[in-house]
Amino acid sequence: MAELTRRDLLRASAAAAGAAWLPAGVLRDDPPPGFPSGIDVHREVYENWAGEIRVASLWTCVPRTAAEIVTVVNWAHGAGWKVRPRGYRHGWAPLTVTAATAPADRVLLVDTTHHLTAMRVEPGPSVRVEAGASMDDLLAFLEANGLGVTNTPAPGDLSVGGVLAINGHGTSVAAAGETLAPGTPTARSATSSCRSPPSSGTHQPAAMC
């Protein structure tokens, strides 16, 4: 058995101390060969909301801008990797990864929820939202600007990009004494639309896409 040197001991201690500051489920490792510098990338446990899909450690990057996403995707194309967006993982379907996905697979998740969350009101009125913003934050932003949506999925811990990707629309239930505008999606006939139907309340609906 090889003798443990003082240098080995110090290196192991430093690594353990660094790991203690990482979020649960996050592992630091050397990045994939040729991965763009300056973009945070690490291994992270992937588990969907239902707990039915769990992969021990998948490469996950956290871009700060849309341009960094383009850089990552171009790298992945040249290196033979698959890129998958990662939001709040609130779903059952294996759209991001499957239960058979292994940590060694060349799959890179792109976490949009940390930085790609900007929102702004534009003429119309309409609202431009980056894909990583949560529905909770979007609804709060709309309310603060005197706007709203006619219907929305019930959970708030969904990314706007994820809602649009799966056509998540929720349903509208009229309040006591309220008459919904013609064409408003209801629990009986739910549809998804990017148009802004007339509002019968104090908040004007804003298009989400």
Number of C-alpha atoms within 10 A of each C-alpha: 3 4 6 8 9 9 9 11 11 11 12 12 12 12 12 11 11 11 14 10 9 11 9 10 12 18 16 14 10 9 15 13 7 10 16 16 8 8 15 13 24 20 21 21 17 23 19 19 13 12 12 13 20 19 17 13 18 24 25 23 22 20 23 17 14 13 10 15 19 12 15 19 18 13 15 19 11 9 14 10 15 13 19 16 18 22 24 19 21 17 17 12 13 12 11 18 20 13 11 11 16 15 16 9 12 16 20 23 23 20 21 25 22 12 16 18 19 12 16 12 15 10 6 9 12 19 20 14 19 21 22 23 25 24 21 15 17 23 16 14 17 21 14 10 13 13 21 24 19 25 18 17 14 13 11 14 16 23 26 26 22 22 19 15 10 10 12 16 18 19 20 19 15 11 8 6 6 10 10 18 12 8 11 19 20 16 11 9 10 15 16 15 14 10 12 17 17 14 17 13 12 9 15 21 23 24 19 17 13
